[in-house]
Amino acid sequence: MARKKIREYDSKRLLKQHLKRVAGIDLQINSAQVTESTDIAELANTETWLSSTRLVVKPDMLFGKRGKSGLVALNLDMAQVAEFVKQRLGKEVEMGGCKAPITTFIVEPFMPHDQEFYLSIVSERLGSTLSFSECGGIEIEENWDKVKTIFLPTEKSLTNEACAPLIATLPLEVRDKIGDFIKGVFTVFQDLDFSFLEMNPFTLVNGEPYPLDMRGELDDTAAFKNFNKWGNVEFPLPFGRVLSPTETFIHSLDEKTSASLKFTVLNPKGRIWTMVAGGGASVIYADTVGDLGYASELGNYAEYSGAPNEEEVLQYARVVIDCATADPDGQKRALIIGGGIANFTDVAATFNGIIRALREKESKLKAARMHIFVRRGGPNYQTGLAKMRALGEELGVPFEVYGPEATMTGICKQAIECIMGEE
């Protein structure tokens, strides 16, 4: 599972749309999104409720505690909302130690209310954890002892009996209404492959549940079966995270392919770089370098999987090698081309794109004193490793090439010893 955060706007859009479909509950909520490209006048014409009700406006940037930080404005008209956004759009704020500009706002009707409830659902390895409290809102952490929690195994349904412990202390006049709402939300959670969903708070408006603040995460590995259900959902970067040009390029490649291509620069001057097949293997390589005490020398996190074609691997490898060989300083560097033992991927075919990139970058590899370590197993791996050994001889660049008999952790240790041995 790959948990990806989505904006509050998308969380509410998906809940409103699908709660009616799966549970027959028609949420009376509206929301609008405002970004730098939004024409406020056009938005007001499209979403006519914006001009006929008092409004709430707040950043929709994947960070919490907006109310405590003075970033929520209540009971405004549309002109005041426009002014609030104008004063803050593109301006930097600091949240949780990260500083970045606000680029996206959510605008909603202002709903005066007396009571606030809390609800969260978290997907776990063997089921889901559901938490509910009658004391929601900005003080939820101070009232965590009042939160009721149940664990629902994967094979179990959220029946009235299973839900009962969460709502047992609610007044009788609202107990069934809130119980049906929780069950409906859980059905949406499962149907759309949410991995996390939180409402803090939701309230009752005219006796009907109404989410005020909401956070959601989707399992993006399920995108292939939820394409129509999710619609044009956005997976924004975490607040404060800005892609470099090279990372942006890989991100654009990733969006255009059915394969997975991930690349993050950790230390541009690092001496240990990785180009690893498989998400699990990439984590093992990165963690091992850190466990051995050389996290500060790790230049990047990189992972490719899902059988990318040769051209995609070529473009991907070019970026990794360019970053790994930038600004040579005379010290040795290591590039680990690794992976676990593939089940279906043709290792030799995957290596073809990497080999082409290494040939193109021969002079850069030599100038950076690059030592290359290869470890791979799986279908046709012997042919792939033989090609790598031959390439090392052809280029005159130090290559250490191993099959599945070598461990992933052992290769990391070997690479570190190689480049640090001259110190």
N, C-alpha and C positions, 0 to 999 in steps of 0.2 A: 504494500500500500504506500502511495506517495501522497501525503496530506498537503493540500495546497489551499492557502487562505484565499477567500474571495471577499469582495467588498460587501458592506452591509446592504447596499442597493440591490446587488444580485441575490443575496441571501433572502431578502424580503420578497423580491420578485419571484424567485423559485417557490418559496413557501406559499405565497398567495395563489400562484397558478396551479400548483399541484395538490394543495390541501383540498381544494374544491373537487379535483378529479378523483383523489383516492379516498376522501373521507366525507365529501359533501359539505364541507365547512367553508363558507364564503367569508373570507377575512375582509373587513371593511377598511383596508389600509391603502394609502397612496404614497408614492415616493417619486422623487425626480432627482436626476444626477446633474451636477453642474461642474464643468471643467473649463479649461482655458479656451476651448473651441466652442463653448455653448453660447448661442445667441439667446440672451435672457428674454427678450421680447417674443421671439419665436417659441421658446419653451412655454411661456405663459399662455400663448395662443393654443398650443398643442395640449397642455395639461391645464384645462380651464379651472380646476379646483384651486390652483395656485392663487388666483385672483379673488376667490370667494371665501377664503378661510384664513384664520391666523396660522402662522407657520413656525416651524423649528428648522434651524440650519446648523449643520455641524460637519467637520471634516470626515471624509470616508477614506481613511488612509491606513487601515489595519493596525491602529494603535488604540488603546483603551484610555480610561480616565480622562475623557474629553471634558466632562462636566467639571471635574475637580481642577482642570487646567484652564478653565475659563474659555473654552473653545466651542461652547454650545450657546446659541442665542435662541431665546424663547419668545413666543407671542409677538411675532413680527408680521408686518404686511410684506407684499412682494417687493416693494421699493426698498424697504429696510433690509430684506434678504440680499438684494442685489448690492447694496452698499456694504454690508457685512462681508460678502464674498470678495468684492472689489478690493477691500482693504487688506485681505489676507491671502488671496490667490497668488501663488508664486513666492510668498514670503516664507523664510525659513523659521521653523520652530524646533525646539529641542524636546524630545520625548524619550525617556528611558535611556539617556546617554547618547542618543542618535540625533543628529541635526540634519534636516532636509526641508525642502519647500513643500507647502501644501498645494496639491494639484487637483484634488477632487473633493467635492462636497455632496452631501445628501440633504434634500429639502423635503419636509413632511408636514402634515397638518399638526398644529399644536393641540394636544389633548390633555386638558386639566384632569387630574385623577387623585384619588385618595389612597388607594392601596397598590402596592407593587409586589409582584411575584417573580420568582427566579426559576428558570428551567435550563438544564443542560443535558446533552446526550453526547457521550463519547464512545467511539468504536474501540473495542479492545480486541485482543487476539482471539478470545473465545466467546465473545459476545459484546454486549453494550452496557455501559453504566449510565443510569438516568438519575439525575438529582433535581429536587424541587424544594422550594422554600416559600413560605408566606411573607418573608422579610427580604424582598429583593431590593435592587437599587444600588446607589453608590456606596452604601455601608454594608454590602453583602459579606465582605471579608471579615468585618468586625462581628458579624452575626452568623458565622459559618457553622456554629454549633446547632443552629436551627435548621440546617439543611438536611433533608431526608434523602437517602440514596438506596437504590436497588440495583442489582446486577441481573441482567437478562441474558442467559446463554443463547448462542446463535440459533439453536433449533427451536427455541421457545417463542411464542407470540406474546405481545403485550395485551393480555386479557384484563378484564375488570378486576379479577382477583390479584393478578400480578401488580397492577397499578395501585391497588387499594392502600398499601403502606405509605405512598407518597402523599395522598390526599385525605388521609383518615381524619385529620384534625380540622379540615375546612368546614365552614358552615354548610349545613345541608342544602341550602338554596343555591349554592355555587359549586358544590362538590362534583356533581355529575357533569356539569358544563366544562369545568376545568379538566376533569378526568377524560372526557371525550376529546378535548383539545390536545392533551398530552399524547393520547393514543394516535390521533391523527397526525400530529407532528412526527411521532416516531415512525409511522408508516411512510411519510415523505422522506424521512431520514434514510430509511432502508431502500426505498424505491429509487432514489436519486444518488445513492452511494455517497452520502455525506459521511465524513469521518469525525466531524465535530460540529455541534450546533449549540449555541447558547443564546438565551433571551434574558437579558438583565437590564431593565425589567420588562415583564409584560403586565398588562393591567386588564381591567374589564371596562368596556365602554358600552353603555346601554345593555349591560349584562352579557356582552360577547367578548371573548379574548382578543386582545389587541397588543401585538409586539411593539414596544417602544424602541429599545435598543437590541441589536441582534448581531451575532458573529457566526460565521460559518466557514467550514473547510470541506472540500470535496476530495475524494480519492481520484486523482487524475488518471490513474491506470484504468479506470472504468469509463474514460471518455468515449471509447469506441462504441459502447452500447447506450450511452446517454446523450449522444450528439443532438438529437431532436428535443429531448427533455430539457437539457441545460440551456439550449439556445446560445446566444452570443455572450457566454460567460467570460469574464476576465480573470486571469490569475496574476495580479500585480506583484511586483517585487516587494519584499519586506520594507517597511519604512526606514529610510536612511541608506538603502542599498541602491547604488547607481552603477549601471553596467559600463565597463570600459568599451572602447570601440571593438576590440577583439571579442570580448564577451557578447557584445551586441550581435556581431556577425554569427557566432556559433548559435546564439539564441534564435536568430532568424533561420538558420539552417534547420534547427530542431523543429521549428514550427512548420516547416515545409515537408517533413519526412515522417513516415510511420515509425521510423527508428527513434532511438533516444540519443541525443548528443548534448552533453553537459560539460561546461568548462568555466571554472572560476579561478581568477588569479588571487593567490594568497600573499605572495611576496615576490614582486618583480625581480628582485635581486637574489632570490633563492637559488641554491645549487642543486636541489633535488626536484626533478619534475616527473610527472607520471602521465601515461596515456594508457588507460586501463579499460578492458572490456568487461562489462557487467557492473551493475550498481553495488552488489554485495562485495565483489572483489575490490572495487575502487575504495570502498570504506576501509577494508582490511589493510590495503597498502598505505593509505593516509594515516590510519590509526597506528600502524606499526612504526612508521617514521616518527610519529609523535612519541610513542611509548619508548622508543630508543633514545629519546632526548634531543631530536633534531627537528622538532616542529617548526622552529624559526627558520630552518633552511628549506622547508617545503614550499616550492614555488607556486603550486596550483593544486586544484582538485579537478580531475577529469574523468569522464565516464562515457563510453559509447556502448550501446547494446541494441537489440532488436534487429540485428542483421542489416546495418546500413550498406548501401551499395558502394562500389569501388570509388566512384566520383565523390560521394559524400565523405567517405573516409579520407580521401586525398585532401579535400578542402579542410577537413577537421585537423588532420595531421599537420598541415602547413601552419595553421595557427599555433598549435602547441609547440612546434619546433621553433617558429619565429620568436615566441615568447621565451622559450627555454634558452635560446642562444643570443638574446639581446644583450648589448653592452658587455662584451667579453672583458674580463678583468684579470686574465692570466691564471685564474684558479680552475681546477678541475670541476666539471659538473657531471651529473648523472641523469639520464632519461630512462625511466623504467617503462617498458612496453610490456604490460602484463595482462593478467586475467586469470580466471579460474579454469575449470575444465568445461568447455562448451558442450552442450547436449546436441544441438542441431546446427549451429553456425559452422560453416566451412572456414576453418582457421586460415588456410592458405589463401583463400579468396579475399578474406578480410585484410590479410597482410599486404595484398597487392597495392592497395591505396597508400598504406604506410610506407612501403618500399619506394614507391614513386616519389613521395614527399621527401624521404631521406636522401634520395639521389639528387633532387632539386636543391636541397639545402646542404650539400656536401661541404662547401666552403665555410658556411656558418657553423656547422658542427665542428669542423677542425679549429676554427678561430676561437670557439668557446671551450675547447679541450673537453668535448663531450664524450663520455663513456656510456654506452648503451647496453642495457640489461633487458633481455627478453625471456619471458616465462609464459608458456601457454600449453594447453592441452585441449583435446576434443577432436572432432572429425577432421581428418587430413592434416593433423598438426605436424606430423613428421615432414611433409612436403613444405609446409610454411616455415618451419624452423630451419630446414636446409636452405631455403631462399634467403633467410636472414643471415645465416652464417656466410653464404656466398657474397651477400651484399657487404658485409663487414670487410671481407678480403678485397672486394672491388674498390671500396671507398678508402680503405686504409684508416678507418675509424674503429677504435676498440669496441668489440661486440662480445658480450657473454650471453650465450643462447642455451636455454634449458627447456625441457619438457615438464610433464606433470610430476616427474620424480623429485624435482626441487620444490620446496615450499615457498609460498608467497612471502611469508615473513622472513625466510632465509634470504631471498633475493634482495629485500630491502636492507637487511644487515650488510650484505655483500656490497651493495651500491654505496652505502654510507662509509664502510671501511675503505673502499677504493678512493673516494674523493677526499676523505679526511686523513688518509694515511700520510699525505705529504706534509701535514701541519706539524 
